């Protein structure tokens, strides 16, 4: 899904929430950055922000720290998956 394809994101979220409702799922948790481009699709389908905040920390192991300056931009688009983190 390319940026700007809001209709596709909205349809995917709507379909998922309908299925969850049909299957009587009471709770779902997902990580979503505050400024994610499809956040409104979740909010429009009844997904509400939780109270728990996750702070992510990045540390360069084998990379010149200067190459990580993009993380300082709050509008940076960064692909991050839960599997990239070591959390419980």
N, C-alpha and C positions, 0 to 999 in steps of 0.2 A: 504494500500500500504506500503510495507516494504522498509526501506532504501536500495537503490541500484536498485530499480525497475524503472529506469529512463525511459524506454520505455513506461510504463503505464502512468507516469506523462506527458510525451510528448504527448501521444495520447489524454489524457483528455484535456490538454490545447489546442491542435490543434482542437479538436472537438468543444470545447467551443468558440474559436475564429471564427471558420467557422460559427457557429450558430449566433454569435453576428453580424458578417458581413452580413449574410443572412437577419437578422432582422433589419438591418440598425441602429444598436446601435452605437452611435458616441463616447461614453466615458464610460469607466469602471474603477473603482478604487478598488484596493485591497491592503492590507497590506502585506508586505513580508520582513522578516528580510534580511539584507544585505548578510548574509552567509547561506541562506536557501539551502538545498541540491537540490531542484528542480528549483531554480532561472533560470538556463540556459534554462529550458523548456519554461518559459515565454518569456525570451528574444528572443529565437529562433522563437517564433510565433508572434513577433511584439509588444509585451507588453514592453513598455519602462518605466524606472524608472521616477517617478515624482520628482518635486522639493521639495515637502513638506516632512519633516521628523517628525516622531512622537517619542517623548522621553517618555519612559516608566519608571515609578518609582515604586518600590516595598517597602512596609513598613510592617514589621511583626506586626500583631495585637495580635495574640494569639500563636505565634510560637517563639521558641528560635531563636534569630537572627543568631546563629551559624549554624543553619540548612539551611540558605539561602546562604551559601558561594558558592554554585554551580552557582549562578547568576553572580559571578565575572569572570567566565571562558567564554571568547568570543566564544569558540567552543562548549559550552554546548548546548545540544538539549533539548529545553523546549517547551512544547505544550502550546501555548497562543492563545486564541480566542478573537476576537473583543468584544464579549459579556462579557469577563472577565474585561473589562475596562469601566470606567465611563467617556466617552468622548462624545462630540457632534460633 
